[in-house]
């Protein structure tokens, strides 16, 4: 809620509390724990703390890659989030790698005229150009 209102400083304690509860009550590879890591990563991304965002996104990714099928939309979204962090850090090669993974999932699961596919194709192409 606070994230959506732009009151990021108020949001983090709630994300951290949810994480602590989930960490104590759930097995280490539970999808809800991945969601908590993802939420904290997103908070750090929104507050431009990109290295910290990557730490939490990577923890979320480690869980999601274990428990979700390889073409799951949550993976595609997370790959995009990671890619955008790398863009902000001007690490275009890494951004391109994650963006391509996101695009591949979307390409295999969405119709060829789906608007998300067009947006992600353009992102991949732009990042490819940055890497040249």
C-alpha positions in Angstrom: 0.0 0.0 0.0 2.7 2.5 1.0 4.7 1.5 -2.1 1.8 2.4 -4.3 1.4 5.8 -2.6 5.1 6.6 -3.0 5.8 6.5 0.7 8.6 4.0 0.4 10.2 4.7 3.8 6.9 3.5 5.5 6.7 0.4 3.3 10.0 -1.3 4.1 9.2 -2.2 7.7 6.1 -4.0 6.6 8.0 -6.0 3.9 10.7 -6.9 6.5 8.1 -8.0 9.0 6.4 -10.2 6.5 9.7 -11.6 5.5 10.6 -12.4 9.1 7.3 -14.2 9.7 7.7 -16.2 6.5 11.3 -17.0 7.2 10.3 -18.5 10.6 7.2 -20.4 9.5 8.0 -21.6 6.0 10.5 -24.0 4.4 13.5 -22.2 2.8 12.3 -22.8 -0.7 8.6 -21.7 -0.3 7.3 -19.5 -3.0 5.9 -17.0 -0.4 9.5 -16.5 0.9 10.5 -15.8 -2.7 7.7 -13.2 -2.8 9.1 -11.5 0.3 12.6 -11.4 -1.2 11.1 -10.0 -4.4 9.1 -7.3 -2.5 12.2 -6.1 -0.6 14.2 -6.2 -3.9 11.5 -4.1 -5.5 11.6 -1.6 -2.6 15.4 -1.2 -3.0 14.9 -0.8 -6.8 12.3 2.0 -6.2 14.6 3.7 -3.8 17.6 3.4 -6.3 19.6 1.1 -4.1 20.4 -1.1 -7.0 23.1 -3.4 -5.5 20.8 -4.2 -2.6 17.9 -4.8 -5.0 20.0 -7.4 -6.9 20.8 -9.2 -3.7 17.1 -9.7 -2.9 16.1 -10.4 -6.5 18.8 -13.1 -6.7 17.5 -14.8 -3.5 14.0 -14.7 -5.0 15.4 -16.1 -8.2 17.2 -19.0 -6.5 13.9 -20.1 -5.0 11.7 -19.5 -8.0 14.0 -21.4 -10.3 13.8 -24.4 -8.0 10.0 -24.4 -7.5 8.5 -23.0 -10.7 8.5 -24.5 -14.2 11.1 -22.8 -16.4 8.5 -20.9 -18.5 6.5 -19.5 -15.5 5.4 -15.9 -15.8 6.8 -15.1 -12.4 10.2 -16.0 -13.7 9.7 -13.8 -16.7 8.7 -10.8 -14.5 11.7 -11.4 -12.2 14.1 -11.6 -15.1 12.7 -8.3 -16.3 13.1 -6.7 -12.9 16.7 -7.8 -12.7 17.4 -6.6 -16.2 16.0 -3.2 -15.3 18.3 -2.9 -12.3 21.3 -3.8 -14.4 20.2 -1.1 -16.9 20.2 1.5 -14.1 23.7 0.3 -13.1 24.7 0.6 -16.8 25.7 -3.1 -16.9 24.1 -3.6 -20.3 25.5 -7.1 -21.0 23.9 -8.5 -17.8 20.7 -6.5 -18.5 20.6 -8.0 -22.0 21.0 -11.5 -20.7 18.1 -11.3 -18.2 16.0 -9.4 -20.7 16.5 -12.1 -23.3 15.5 -14.8 -20.8 12.3 -12.9 -19.9 11.5 -12.4 -23.6 12.0 -16.1 -24.3 9.5 -17.1 -21.7 7.0 -14.5 -22.9 7.5 -15.6 -26.5 6.8 -19.2 -25.7 3.6 -18.4 -23.7 2.0 -15.4 -25.3 0.4 -14.9 -28.7 2.6 -13.2 -31.3 0.5 -10.1 -31.2 0.4 -9.7 -27.5 1.4 -6.1 -26.4 3.8 -7.4 -23.7 5.7 -9.3 -26.3 6.3 -6.2 -28.4 7.5 -4.2 -25.4 9.9 -6.9 -24.4 11.2 -7.5 -27.9 12.0 -3.7 -28.1 13.8 -3.9 -24.8 15.9 -6.8 -26.0 16.7 -5.0 -29.2 17.6 -1.8 -27.4 19.9 -3.6 -25.0 21.5 -5.6 -27.8 22.3 -2.2 -29.4 23.8 -0.9 -26.1 26.1 -4.0 -26.0 27.6 -3.3 -29.4 
